[in-house]
């Protein structure tokens, strides 16, 4: 895993671990690769609240299953970035304004830049605002990243783009 890219997962990706939706299989693959220590992932502390909203809105979710979901998330011990520094929050605001996106979405983008990560999102609208950026990938475009111990060519292109 040393030298492998850091993937910052937004709430749209992690929610698919707990609610079956389009591309849940790809989100679960990322989760499994993290658990197997084949990929490095992180998120931001805002995730828990956004995930709570997703679970709250889902009609099939009950209190017991939501408790289990949050326990499972906690047990995974995903590194979580806190972006509560006033200077960072100002950059979040600037990003939100310049890209005309929500403060929440801008929080993930700013954390991506701060941590030199690759943002993985399932939010097509957000991804549409990021055209041309080498530090973001749409979950729909996620390909199996580990093949016989080698990283796929798509990830290799991300690495090269981040190194330049």
Secondary structure, DSSP 4 states (H G I P E B T S, - for coil): -TTPPEEEE-HHHHHTTTS--TTHHHHHHHHHHHHTTSSEEEEETTHHHHHHHHHHH-TT--HHHHHHHHHHHHHHT-EEE----HHHHHHHHHHHHHHT--HHHHHHHHHHHHHT-EEEE--HHHHHHTTT-TTEEEGGG----EETTEE-HHHHHHHHHHH-
